Each structure stands twice: as C-alpha cells, then as structure tokens.
Amino acid sequence: MADRVLFVCHANLCRSPMAEYLARRLLADRPVEVASAGTDAIDGLAMHPYALEVATESGADPATFRTRGLRPEYLVDATLVLTATRRQRSVCTALAPGALHRTFTLRQFGRLAAAAEPPADSADDPLRAAIAAAAQARGRLQPAAPDEDDLRDPIGGTAADFRRCAEEIERSLRPLAALIGAAG
C-alpha cells in the first residue's frame, strides 16, 4: 500500500487541487499517492479555471478533477495531511484526533522539512521517515508568526494571484520532496 499525502483547503477549488497536481509532479518517482479535499467543499464541482491552468502547466490533465468534501476516513487513511491554513488544520484534527501528529499546514511543514536532518536508513518507508525528521526539526526552530503558516487564498484574484499561490505551494513542497528523496 502506497503512502498518501492529503492536501486540504476550504472549498477544494484552488489551493488544495493546485497542491495535489504540483505534488504529483514533484513526487512522481516516489511511491506516494496524493489527493485533496475541502473542509467546506461541495462535492462534484470543477476546479477554478485559474487553478486548472496552473495544474495543466504541471504536466497533468486535471479536466476530470472534481471537488470533494473532507471526510474523517480521508484523514485516517493519509500518511501526511497538509492544510492551507491553521483553521483547516484544526478542523482536520477535530475530525480525526489520531491524525494530530501527522497534520501540518503546508507552509509549516515546508519550513520543518527544510530544517530537518536527512533520515537515516529509512528506504522502506521514506515518507514516514521524512515526517519524523520534520517533526524532530520542530524543536530546533523558532516559532513562526501565525500568518507565516497560512497560505493566502487566491479566490477572487487574478491569474497572477493563482500563479503566486502555486509558487508558494511549490516552495513549500520542494523540501518535502528532497527529504523523501534523502530517506529513500
């Protein structure tokens, strides 16, 4: 069974689908499945058109993507849960308290992964080793300001706003990809 990363935002229209498709590209050579959901999503909607452009530019064909609301079983089944905001992280841990130690905001986890020491001897489970290494880094970092953990929602913005959001997502995902690569 492959490890799973679940991205969570508000409506599953913009941030989490962009993160899902960017992560698929960055983690393509790893045994990691990625998915997304929204804390307040309406099931079955198409991705926002600007988010669709970004996802298409990642080399994927997201035309069949449909939004889905967050369900406790998605959190239970995920190896790592990355949310767009602190509020969404709280919703996730309230729905599935057992996911607390593997639920982070995307930006928070990116900082932790960037500061983590490469895991030793973890080729059999590189994602779990990366999560453990990032969690250990938490004790060595100064706390970030709360707004540094939240990923700004581009909804209502321009195509350029969506691209900036996607760039921030990719900046946060690159350390995770590197840490998984170092672990496996």
Disulfide bonds with the S-S distance in Angstrom:
none
